[in-house]
Amino acid sequence: MILRAEAVHKRFDDRPVLSGVSITLEPGHVVLLSGANGSGKTTLARIISTLLPPDEGQVTMDDVPVSERRTQVRRAIGFASHAPLLYLALTPVENLEFFARLSGVRDGRRRARALLERFGLGYAADRPIAHFSRGMLQRVVLCRSLLNDPEVLIFDEPYAGLDDAGVAAVNDVLTEGKARGRATLLIAHDKERGEGVITRTVRLANGRAQEAA
Amino acid sequence: MIFLVVMRKDLKLFVRDAKFLATLGLFSASLVLILSVAFGPIFAQPAREAAATVWAALFFAGVLGLTRSLELEGESGAGDALRLSGADPFSLYIGKTLANFALLAAVFLLLLPLTAVFFDVGTLRALPGVLGVAALALIGYSAWGTLFAALARGLQARELLLSVLLFPSLVPLWIGAVKLTHAYWGGAPVDEVKDWVKVMAVMDVLGLALAAWLYEAVQEAAE
């Protein structure tokens, strides 16, 4: 599955954030998207994942505009951002089971527990997440993004708040994804943490994307 | 059954928010108490005053409930995760509407005996009729309210917008609810006001139909 943003423009309050950005996510590749704070990385991730419409340009999946097959595209994407996108009064299992059922995942509870074990959170699976540390919350976010075994991963700062074991778990997911032909967009400030799994680097500056060496 | 999953999740979140439930319960009960003191101790038209009081209290309690329901999806960006799940938007809407209906029905069941005691109105024989009126009114309130709450999501003045949208849109529903409750509590012959049942039913169907048509666009535009 190939996800492509073509000549994407986005403005907020007349301030251009993206000015003709094109980027392609291909199976088996992990693309690192870097850039300064406010350069539009998160905006681009939200546009690619269909959460935000571009002002101009388009996003396609296998050459079909995502707006024409939004449900299919959304179910193919695993999205993790620095906002948790979880219900803080629920436990990790309740959150994951809820989203699993919405996404059509069979046996959501078992899938939820398996993912929590994988990310070392099995012991806290039944505690409300309201009082979780940043790192624990981030692990639940990563579990949610993997619930439906997506073909595309969009990870916005996945290493935030994680300890070494958490970073290793994220890199395992990325490595496994590469091997299985997942297309991945990785947004990270500390790119050293993803060294070894990143296959391409694209830098966003002044609203434009440049392929970096 | 996506809508049942969503409804259960929302109800779980309501139940776990003790501060919200206490505020909702105390606010609506206080309103009934204050208005009963204002109209009493000798009521000129107890059925009319009681019907107005219970529905005024429910309207304001409903705004609180709908605002909370709106916040549930906004607090930590969970609304984005709902959209990313690819679930049918109308099923999400129905689930949230049912949860809001259950919440408002619980408030009504709290206010009903309080109103009956404070205003000395109502009989057990009138109860099925009053419950039927409440069902019609609360279905419409939840249907329109959930749609408007989604519309207001993402805006800075969302609580204000919600009230501004809700009140004028639901005027026929409130008039019908007050008139029918008044009649069932013995204030007027039911036959004289029974046409309001049709008005309320039309409002309910209209709210649900409008949501079926618009909810997906509203959900996407709210970002």
Contacts between the chains, C-beta under 8 A, distances in Angstrom:
chain1	res1	chain2	res2	distance
A	49	B	84	6.8
A	50	B	83	7.9
A	50	B	84	7.8
A	51	B	80	5.6
A	51	B	83	6.6
A	51	B	84	7.0
A	51	B	223	6.4
A	52	B	223	6.2
A	53	B	220	7.8
A	70	B	86	7.6
A	71	B	86	4.3
A	72	B	86	7.4
A	74	B	83	7.0
A	74	B	84	5.2
A	74	B	85	7.0
A	74	B	86	4.0
A	75	B	85	7.7
A	75	B	86	4.1
A	77	B	84	6.8
A	79	B	80	7.9
A	79	B	84	5.5
A	81	B	77	7.4
A	81	B	80	8.0
A	83	B	76	6.4
A	83	B	77	3.9
A	83	B	80	7.5
A	84	B	76	4.8
A	84	B	77	6.7
A	85	B	76	6.6
A	85	B	77	4.4
A	85	B	78	5.6
A	85	B	80	5.2
A	85	B	81	3.9
A	85	B	84	7.7
A	86	B	76	5.8
A	86	B	78	6.0
A	86	B	81	7.0
A	87	B	9	7.1
A	87	B	13	6.2
A	87	B	72	7.1
A	87	B	76	7.2
A	87	B	78	5.3
A	88	B	75	6.7
A	88	B	76	5.6
A	89	B	12	7.7
A	89	B	13	5.3
A	89	B	16	4.6
A	89	B	17	6.7
A	90	B	9	7.4
A	90	B	12	6.9
A	90	B	13	7.2
A	94	B	9	7.9
A	94	B	12	7.4
A	98	B	5	6.4
A	98	B	9	5.2
A	99	B	81	6.0
A	99	B	85	5.7
A	101	B	2	7.4
A	101	B	5	4.9
A	102	B	2	6.2
A	102	B	5	6.6
A	102	B	6	7.7
A	102	B	82	7.0
A	102	B	85	3.7
A	102	B	86	7.7
A	102	B	87	4.2
A	103	B	85	4.7
A	103	B	86	6.3
A	103	B	87	7.3
A	104	B	86	7.7
A	128	B	16	7.7
A	144	B	81	6.8
